[in-house]
Structure formats: structure tokens, C-alpha cells
Amino acid sequence: MFFGKTPSVDEPFNIGIDVSGEVVEVGSDVKRIKIGAAVYASTPLNDMGTLAEYLILDEDVVALKPSNLDFNEAAAVPSGIRRMLDCEAREGTRNVELVKSLGADEVIDYTQDKWADVLAPHSVNALYDCGVEPSSWNDGAQLVLKKNTGRFITLLPMPEPVKEAGFGAQLIGHVSSDDKSAKTLEVITEYIESGKARPVVDTVYPFEKALDAYAKLKTCHTQGKLVVQVHP
């Protein structure tokens, strides 16, 4: 059951949110996007289906892909970089090296240490919680955020009631990827083309290996995005 519907043979559940490809046809009212344009997009959750040879999208969610990315790299961008490049360091030196290559000054292995114990008290300007740990705001953030100016943002809503910070730090809320607009993608394109951001691709799978991609996704141990290449 998803969005109030149960998939069936006649009405299967379409999967896939992010996409990049070449425009092969446009409607009579489309002005900004031309046939042959290399584009990328992210679909609304109730209109998924990017794992397909062809896809019909509204013009207002489609943008020209960054010129310095190929189609597979561009397909890894929309929903991930809308939330910024959240990159979680898991056990292993290869993961640490990846995070450092993205610009991290210090990497904390969560299997060995608690980040709140490693960071100096009240030394952090802002925390962006991608793991949404149950105690991240209530406990850890209270120890490391700067007094009065500290800010805390999570990737998803907090899983438990939160308490007020006694020293003035603010819980801003959670990041949402509901904004699928082309205007947002155009801002992202500027960041990518200027070298301020880049997608991280773990593996590119051919279409016939799509189930292998989902099997790896379920392990929750990937280094970046998994991409399914529909057209060779």
C-alpha cells in the first residue's frame, strides 16, 4: 500500500524519482525546454516513474543539466543535493577518504566515538543531522552548539519530543525535498558548474540489473547514489 493504492498488474507502482536524459518531444505550450536538450529533473512523490525508457514531465520541474556532468552523474543530483550533499562516514578508511575529499576537516567514525564527545563544548556554529538520531538535539547538540548563535537542522522530522536549549541555540526544523521546481535545480546547476558541489555516484547499473541496485540500496551501506542507466 502506497499513497492509498495497492500495486496490481493493471496499475503497477512506478518507481524512481530522479532522472536525466535527452528531450525527444515537447508540448505546444513549452517555451523554455527544446527538443534535444540535455536535462535533469525530480518528480513529485505521487508521480514517480523515472525507471523507464520515456517519461512525461511538466516543464516547471525540468532544468538543463549541469554542463560538466554526464547523464549518470546528473541523475544522481536532484533529490540528494536539494538536501545538500549529505555524506555519512561509515566504518572503513575508504569512506573516511571520500568524506575528506568532499572537504571535511575532521571525520568521526560513529562506530568508535560519539560525535558529542569528540567536538569541543559549544564550538559548533551549526549542526546538520542527516542520521536523525533520537538524542541528537536533546543531548548531543546541547553540548556542542555555540551559545545564542548555534543552529540545528535535521534531514527528517525529529522522532521524539524536543526540549528547548537553555543557552539560546535554535532548532530550525527539518529539510524537505518537496520543492521540485526547475528554479531550484538551476541554482544547484550553478553550484555544480562552479565547483562548489558535486554528486557522488557509488555504482551505475544497466537497466537489466535494476533489482541489484535496489538490493544494494536496502543494505544502507552505499558510498553515494546508485544510478540505473536505462539507455546504454
Buried (B, 14 or more C-beta within 10 A) or exposed (E): EEEEEEEEEEEEEBBBBBBBBEBEEBEEEBEEBEEEBBBBBBBEEEBBBBBEEEBEBBBEBBBBBBEEBEBBBBBBBBBBBBBBBEBEBBEEEEBBEBBEEEEEEEEBBEEEEBBBEEBEEBEBEBBBBBEBBEEBBBEBBBBBBBEEEBBBBBBEEBEEEBEEBEEEBBBEEBBEBEEBBBEBBEEBBEBBEEEEBBBBBBBBBEBEBBEBBBEBEEEEEBBBBBBBBBEE
